[in-house]
Amino acid sequence: MASASHRFLTVRHLIVAQVVRDRILEYRARVQAELKAVYSGEEPPETIAGSFAFGTFVTALPSLGTGFIVLGAVAYKITSVNILALFAPVVVLNPFVKGGVYAASLAIGVGLLGPVAGIDYSSVSLGAAPDVVTRLLVGNFILAVLFAIAGYGLVDRGVRRVRQRNSSDS
């Protein structure tokens, strides 16, 4: 009996491994197609830059991981998006970088809305949380917009330069 259940688990593991392998190969093929589209000129630079800018905006927001779900839904529903450019900001705005983004966001929010009344850095109470969060969100939204605009410009320029260099090399 143990050998029959062992065989079942082995077959099940093989099936799961094959499904995972197929999925990885499918993603690999999509990434290769996206890279080819970037370098070959199949997609306009505006599409690639727009995908990167949207991904940057969503990733910069304090979403507690739900931004990744939003990007996945956009990639699934919108066929004109460049998936590689859409998800690239997830690598750039990783958890190590997000701490600095949140600190800058709070500083911008405090600069725009003023300090939270009744608190200093040595004593913070939960009663001040709504005011602190408001400043964080305002500053973070501004940073997300600025990052998206800068990202659009950089990626658009970069794609155009790579294509120009590739066409002059040919």
Contacts in CASP RR format, 6 or more apart in sequence:
PFRMAT RR
TARGET T0000
AUTHOR 0000-0000-0000
METHOD contacts of the structure
MODEL  1
MASASHRFLTVRHLIVAQVVRDRILEYRARVQAELKAVYSGEEPPETIAG
SFAFGTFVTALPSLGTGFIVLGAVAYKITSVNILALFAPVVVLNPFVKGG
VYAASLAIGVGLLGPVAGIDYSSVSLGAAPDVVTRLLVGNFILAVLFAIA
GYGLVDRGVRRVRQRNSSDS
30 83 0 8 1.000
31 83 0 8 1.000
31 84 0 8 1.000
34 82 0 8 1.000
34 83 0 8 1.000
34 84 0 8 1.000
34 85 0 8 1.000
35 84 0 8 1.000
36 42 0 8 1.000
37 43 0 8 1.000
37 48 0 8 1.000
37 82 0 8 1.000
38 48 0 8 1.000
38 82 0 8 1.000
38 84 0 8 1.000
38 85 0 8 1.000
38 159 0 8 1.000
38 162 0 8 1.000
39 162 0 8 1.000
39 163 0 8 1.000
39 166 0 8 1.000
41 163 0 8 1.000
43 82 0 8 1.000
45 155 0 8 1.000
45 156 0 8 1.000
45 158 0 8 1.000
45 159 0 8 1.000
45 160 0 8 1.000
45 163 0 8 1.000
46 156 0 8 1.000
47 80 0 8 1.000
47 81 0 8 1.000
47 82 0 8 1.000
48 82 0 8 1.000
48 85 0 8 1.000
48 155 0 8 1.000
48 156 0 8 1.000
48 159 0 8 1.000
49 85 0 8 1.000
49 151 0 8 1.000
49 152 0 8 1.000
49 153 0 8 1.000
49 155 0 8 1.000
49 156 0 8 1.000
49 159 0 8 1.000
50 85 0 8 1.000
50 152 0 8 1.000
50 155 0 8 1.000
51 81 0 8 1.000
51 82 0 8 1.000
51 83 0 8 1.000
51 85 0 8 1.000
51 86 0 8 1.000
52 82 0 8 1.000
52 85 0 8 1.000
52 86 0 8 1.000
52 88 0 8 1.000
52 89 0 8 1.000
52 151 0 8 1.000
52 152 0 8 1.000
52 155 0 8 1.000
53 148 0 8 1.000
53 149 0 8 1.000
53 151 0 8 1.000
53 152 0 8 1.000
53 153 0 8 1.000
53 155 0 8 1.000
54 74 0 8 1.000
54 81 0 8 1.000
54 86 0 8 1.000
54 148 0 8 1.000
55 71 0 8 1.000
55 85 0 8 1.000
55 86 0 8 1.000
55 87 0 8 1.000
55 88 0 8 1.000
55 89 0 8 1.000
55 90 0 8 1.000
55 148 0 8 1.000
56 89 0 8 1.000
56 92 0 8 1.000
56 93 0 8 1.000
56 144 0 8 1.000
56 147 0 8 1.000
56 148 0 8 1.000
56 151 0 8 1.000
57 144 0 8 1.000
57 145 0 8 1.000
57 147 0 8 1.000
57 148 0 8 1.000
58 67 0 8 1.000
58 70 0 8 1.000
58 71 0 8 1.000
58 89 0 8 1.000
59 67 0 8 1.000
59 71 0 8 1.000
59 89 0 8 1.000
59 90 0 8 1.000
59 92 0 8 1.000
59 93 0 8 1.000
60 89 0 8 1.000
60 93 0 8 1.000
60 101 0 8 1.000
60 140 0 8 1.000
60 143 0 8 1.000
60 144 0 8 1.000
60 147 0 8 1.000
60 148 0 8 1.000
61 67 0 8 1.000
61 140 0 8 1.000
61 141 0 8 1.000
61 144 0 8 1.000
62 98 0 8 1.000
62 102 0 8 1.000
62 105 0 8 1.000
62 136 0 8 1.000
62 137 0 8 1.000
62 140 0 8 1.000
63 70 0 8 1.000
68 90 0 8 1.000
71 86 0 8 1.000
71 87 0 8 1.000
71 90 0 8 1.000
74 81 0 8 1.000
74 86 0 8 1.000
75 81 0 8 1.000
75 83 0 8 1.000
75 86 0 8 1.000
75 87 0 8 1.000
85 155 0 8 1.000
93 101 0 8 1.000
93 147 0 8 1.000
101 140 0 8 1.000
101 143 0 8 1.000
102 136 0 8 1.000
102 140 0 8 1.000
104 139 0 8 1.000
104 143 0 8 1.000
105 136 0 8 1.000
105 137 0 8 1.000
105 138 0 8 1.000
105 139 0 8 1.000
105 140 0 8 1.000
105 142 0 8 1.000
105 143 0 8 1.000
106 132 0 8 1.000
106 135 0 8 1.000
106 136 0 8 1.000
106 139 0 8 1.000
108 138 0 8 1.000
108 139 0 8 1.000
108 142 0 8 1.000
108 143 0 8 1.000
109 135 0 8 1.000
109 136 0 8 1.000
109 138 0 8 1.000
109 139 0 8 1.000
109 142 0 8 1.000
110 116 0 8 1.000
110 135 0 8 1.000
112 135 0 8 1.000
112 138 0 8 1.000
112 139 0 8 1.000
112 142 0 8 1.000
113 134 0 8 1.000
113 135 0 8 1.000
113 138 0 8 1.000
114 135 0 8 1.000
116 128 0 8 1.000
116 131 0 8 1.000
116 132 0 8 1.000
116 135 0 8 1.000
117 131 0 8 1.000
118 128 0 8 1.000
119 125 0 8 1.000
119 128 0 8 1.000
119 132 0 8 1.000
124 132 0 8 1.000
END
